[in-house]
Every structure is written in structure tokens, then in C-alpha cells.
Amino acid sequence: MYHICHVITDKNIGGAGIWLLGYLSHYDKEKFKVSVILPQDSILADRITDPDIRVHKLPMQESSLDWKAIGPIRTVIEEEQIQLLHTHASLSARIAGKCSAIPTIYTKHCLDEGTPTIKSRLMARAGALLCNKVIAVSQATYDNLCRQGIPPKKIVLIPNGIRPLQEFSSEEKKRLRKQYTLSETDFVIGILGRLEEIKGHKYLLAAAPQIFARHPHAKILVVGKGSLQDNLQAMCDSLGIRDRVIFSGFIEDPAEAFNIFDLNVCTSLSESFSLSVGEAMSLGVVTIATRCGGPEELIQDGKDGFLIPVKDQDALIEKIDYLIEHPSEKALMSKLAKKNIREAYDLTTVTRRLEQLYADCACRAK
């Protein structure tokens, strides 16, 4: 049995956290023992309830490099007799793994923006030297790593697995709609993600007045929290749409949100994969997403969803209009989205591929 330890420095539950929860629900307990290292005040810690998984909450900063965290991580490695370290962005953990002379794997969950600089390429290469393999969660991430100068032979493409979400009953959907002041006749345009610049919420809100003018029953449900919440709410006030845009805050179970979405929108400027798009599709929620990386691999444009240029409000309005005005076409796209995503990104299959990589790295280290 191999003892694997995952390290995540995020305090909130982002893409890496959702990925980890999916893995922890599907890993092979007969072959692997799993521990997790998280910051002391991590929200994710309370979501890991399996008694077989030991969670270590350490005094770590929410940043990739925290020199003070290296020592405590090494202590966990030694005391727990960790055989392989899997880090999610944490450069500190990669340094700790190297110092402890155990195999280390690093998953790249985001895309580096802009043209690589000499400094960024040097940092990327240094980070790669500290690990045995780098996992790219999408082709876009793989290409991004190559542009940063990471040798292709060191990169392994293992896409994120997607846990199919539960479809709620009609009564439960009615209850949830009422909870968020939505009626049964409202057409709910949803967007789920951190309220940060990279997610591009402002482009949907800027398009909202035209959408609302054409579709009196349309409303927007913004799910998530972040540093831009006050700014986005102020934007709604200035546009005169505050009564038709609901800010729900963070919803722990994404199924609750997607079950009341009539349409999912992803306006991100950059996405390495986009679990939220995949989860929406697993439930048959048709998605309009920007061509920002990951969504381009999940959505077959015009068949099970739509892809639009980044920051293109006109294209966004056009596709929303089309889906509201063509319900039969939307229904067909919904069925195809659910079928395609469940077949291509089965979480069990992806987890077995990852565990084979674990076994290979551990064997080579002996």
C-alpha cells in the first residue's frame, strides 16, 4: 500500500479543492492510503469527512511559496511516512518533497497569462525540477506548460474527472427557486465561480440590460463569493438591474445551483479546465462559455453548447437569445451535453489513470 499526501494552499474551495473531493470519493483504498495538508483555516477541511483520510491543518499562507511552511510539511512527511507527495500549486510542498527525497507530482490547475517572460520561464523550469512529473488537466494546460519551457517528457495529460451531479425532483427545484426569490416561470441564467476579475462577471452584467429588455422573465443568478462582490452589486445598481440579479453567495453543493439554472454562462478570461462547466453539462445544463482554454475541450460548439470569444458581449447576447427562443434545440443540446461529458470524463476512469502514475513514480523511486 502506498501512502500519498496531497497539499493544497487555497483556503477557499476552488478548482483544486473540487478536484480533490472528487478524487477522495473514488480512490482505491486497498492500494492507497491518503493524507491531506491544508492551511489552518481552510474551508475544504470540513468537507473531508472520511475517517480513513488524515487531514493536517498547518500554519500556511495562501500562496505558492511560503518558506515557513516547508519545515512543517517535512515533519508530516517524516511522521506519516509519506511515500509520494502530490502538490497543487504549492512550491513550498515541492521543495519539502525534494528535501525529503520522495517522489513529487505537481498538478497545474491554471493557465499563465500573456507571453512567457524570461523570469516566468525560469520559475516554471525551477518548479518542474522539484518534481518527478507535472500533470496538465487539459490540452490547453499542456500547451501552456510547454510554452513556459517545461520538457514535454515531464508532462502527463490527465484531464479532470467530473462527478455527475444529482438531478433534483420538481418539488425540490421549486423549493430552491423560492429560496432564491425565483419563480417557476423565471428563465434563470446562472454563473458560478469566484467573484474575481478572471471570471469575467462584468461582461454578463453589462449585457444584462439588453437581455432583460428582450426577455421579461429572464433573471441572473450569481453563485459564489469573492473580492469583487461589492463592485458587481454596485454595477447592477448603476445599470438599473439590481432587482433581476440575485447574488446567492457561496453554495456548498453545486448541484443546488445547477438544478435551478436554465442556462449556464462562463465568461472567464482564462480557464485551464473549468469543472463548473463540466458539472453543469453532467446535469444537462446547456452552457455558453468563452474560448478561454479548458471549455473549448469540454463543449462541442453548436452541438452541446456554445463557445464565444472572450469579452464579446454581443456574441453572448446572441447565444442567450437563441437558446431562450429555441427551447426544442436547447433540449436536444441538453441531452447531448449530459451524454458527452459523462462518457468522456468519467471520474473513476480518470482516477485509475492517476493512480497508475502514482504507482509508476513510487516504483521508480525504490
N, C-alpha and C positions, 0 to 999 in steps of 0.2 A: 504493500500500500504506500502510495506517495503522499507526502504532506505538502500541500500547496497553500501559499498565502497570497491573498490579494491586497493591494494597497490603493486606496482612493483618498485624495486630499480634499475633495469637494465636501462642503458642509451641507449643501442642499442636495436634492436628488435630481441630478442631470442625466445626460445620456449614459455616462459610465455607470451611474448608480442603477439605472433601469436595466442596463445590460447585466450587471452583477446579480440583481434579483432574479433575472431570467435564468442565468447560469446556475445559481444556487438551488433553484427548483428542479433542475434537470441533471445535475452531475451524478456520476456513478459512485455511490457510497461504498461499494465493495472494492473499488480500486483507488479511491482518493479520499484523503482527509483534508478538510478545508478550514483555514483560518482567515480572518479579515482584519486589516488595520485601517482605522478611520480616525479623523480628528475627534477630540473630546466632545464637542458639541454638534456632532453630525446628526442630521435628521435621519439619515439612512440607517443608523444603528438600531433604531427602534423597529425597523421593518424586517430585520433579520431575527426571526424567532425560532429557527430550528436549533434545538439543544445540541445537535452534533457539530454545529459551527461555532467556533470560539471567536468572539469579537473583541479586539483590543482597541480601546479608545486612548489615543496618545495626544500629548500637547503639541499638535502640528499646526502650522499656518496653512491657510487655504491658498497655497502657491506651490508650484512645481519644485522649487528649490528652497528648502528650509534646513540650514546647516544643523540647527539644534535637534532636528528630528532624526538625524542619521543614527545617533547613538541608541535612542530608544527602539528604533526599528531593528537594529542589530541585536539588541537584547532579546526581543521577541523571537528573532530567527534562531538565536542560540538556545533559549529556554524551551521553545516549542519544537526544536529540531526540524525546522523548516527545510525542505529539500529543493523547493523551487519557488521563486518569487515572481508574481505576475503584477506588474505595476500599471497604473492607469494615469499617465501623465507625470507621476511623481519622479522627478530626477533624484530627489533625496533617497527614495527607496532603491533606485537603480545603483546609486553609489553604495548604499548599505549592502545590497546583494553582492556587488563586486568585492567589497571589503570582506564579506563573509564567505566568499569563494563558492557561492551556489549559483546554479543556472537562473537567469533572469529573463523574463519576457516582458516586453512593453507593448501595450496597445495604443495606437494613435486614434483618438476619438474625434479629432477636429482637423480642420484644414488651415494651413498657414496662408494668410492673405498676401497678395501682392507678389512682386518679383523677388525671388530669394536674394538676400544680400550676402556679402562675404561673412558677416557676423552670424547671420541666421544659419548659413550652411555649416559653418564651423561648430556652432552649438548643436545642430542636428547630428552631425557626424560624431561629436564627442558623446552625445547622449546615446547614440547607437552603439558606440564602442563599449558601453557599460552593460549591454545586454546581449543575449545569445540570438534572439530573434525579435523582429518588430512585426506586430500584426497590423495589417491595414484592414479596416472594416468595410471598405468599398474600393472599387476601381479608382474612384476619384482620390481617395486617400493614398492608394498605392502610387498613383502618378505624382501626387504632391510630395510624397517621401522621396521618390526618385529625383524630382526637381531640386530637392534640398541636398542631394548628394549621397543619400543612403544607398549602399550597394544593393541591387535587386536581389542578389542571392541571400541577403539577410532578411528580406521582407516576405512575409507569408500573408496571402489574401484569404481571410476568413470573415465572411460577412456576418453582421449581427444576426442572431436568430430573433424571430418575432413571435412572441407569445400571443396566440389568438385570444382576443378579448371576448368576454361573455356577453351575449345579446340578452338584454333585459326584456321582461314582459311588457305588454302595452300599459298595464296598470303602473308598473314601476317607472316607466318613461313619463307617464302623466304626472306622477308624484315628483319626479326630479324636475320636470319643466316648471311645475308650480313653485318648487323650492327656489328657482332662479327667476321667478316672475315672468315666465314664458307661458303663452297659451298654446293649446293644441294646434291652432291654425297658424302660429308663427313659423316662418321659414328661418331656421337657425343656421347662420353662417358662423362656424366656430373656428377659433385659432387657439392652439395650445402650445405653450412654451414660455420660457423665461422672458420677463418683460425687460429685455435688453436690446441695444441697438442692432446687434447682429441678427435678431429675429424679424426685423422689418415691420413691426406692427403699424407704424405710422402710414405705410403705403396702403394698407387696407382701410384704415380710418379716413385717410384723405379721399379714398374712392367711395366711402360710405354715403355721402350726401346724394350722389347720382344713383347709387344702388337703391337707397331708400325712396327716392323720388319715383323710381320706376316700379318698385315693388313694395307696396304699403305694408305687407305682412312680414317683411324681412327684418330680422334683428341680428345683432352680432354679439356672440358670447366670447369674451376674452378670458381664457383659463391660464392661470399662472401668476407668479409674483416676481418682483424684481425692482431694480433701482429706477426704472422709468415709469412706474405706475402713476405717480402724481402728474408727470408731464403728459402722459397719454390721456389721462382723465381731463386735464386742462385743455388738451387739443379737442376732445369731444365737446367740451363746453363752448369753445370758440367756434366750432363748426355747427353748433346747434343740434347735435345728435345724441346728447347725453342720455335722453330718455329711451333710446333704442340700442344703446351699447351697454351690456352688462359685464362688469368685472367681477368674476367669481372668486378670485384669489386662487391659491394652490388647492387642487383637488387630488387627494392621495391616490384614489383609484381612477386611472384614465378612462376606464370603461364607463364610469358615471358621466363623464363629459361626452365621449364619442357616441353614447347611446341617445343623446338628445341633439346631436349635430345633424342637420340635414345636408350639410356640406362642410368639408374641412378645407381650410386655407393654410398654406405655408408660404409666407412672404420673406423667408430668410435670405440674407445676403450670402451666406455660406453654410453648408451642411455637409459633414463627412458622410453621413448615412441618413439620419432622420428617423429615429424609432417612432416618433409620433405619427409620421406619415404611414409607416408600415402598420402600426397598431390600428389606425383609422381604417386602412384598407382591409385589415383582417376582419373587421366588423362590417365591411361592405359600405363604408362611408366614402363617397367619391371625393377625391382631393384635387384641388388646383394648387400646384406648387411651382416655385421659381426654379429656373435652371441654375441651381446653386451647388451642384455636386451630387450628393447622395440620392436625392429624389429622382434624378434622371435615370437611376438604375432601378428604382422601385416602380415607377409609373411608365406605362406604355401610352405615350401621348395620343389622345384622341380615342383610345380603346377602353382603358380602365381609369382614366383621369386625364388631367390636362397639365402641360408644362408651359410656363410663360417666362419671358425674360425678367431678370432681376430689376426691381424698381419700376416695372411697367404697369402703371395704374390703369391705362386704357385696356390693355390685354386682360387684366384681372376683371375689370367691369364686364368686358365682352363675354368671358367664360362664365362668370356668375349669371349674367343674363341668360345665356344659352341653357344652363343647367336648370334654372328656375322655370324657363319657358318650355323645356322639353323633358317633362317628367318620365316619359317612357324610355327615352335614350339614357337618362340618368339611372333608371332602374337596371338596364342592361349593363351599364358600366359598373354598377354596384356589384352585381353578381360576378363579373369577370375580375374585379379588384380582389374580392374575397378569395376566389379560386386561385388566382395567380400568386398572391402573397403567401397563402398557406402552403402551397406546393413548393415554392422557391426558397422560402426562408424558415423551414421547419426547425424549431428550436432544438429538438432532440438530435436531429442530424448535425446541426452546426456544433452542438456541444460535444458530440463524439469526435468531430474533426479537431476541435481544440484539445480534447484530452489525448488524442494521438500525438499532437505536438508536445504536450507536457511529457508524455512517456518517452518520446524520442530525445528530448532535451535532457531529461533525467538520466537516461541510459548512457548518453554520450559523456555525461559528467562523471560516471563511475570509473 
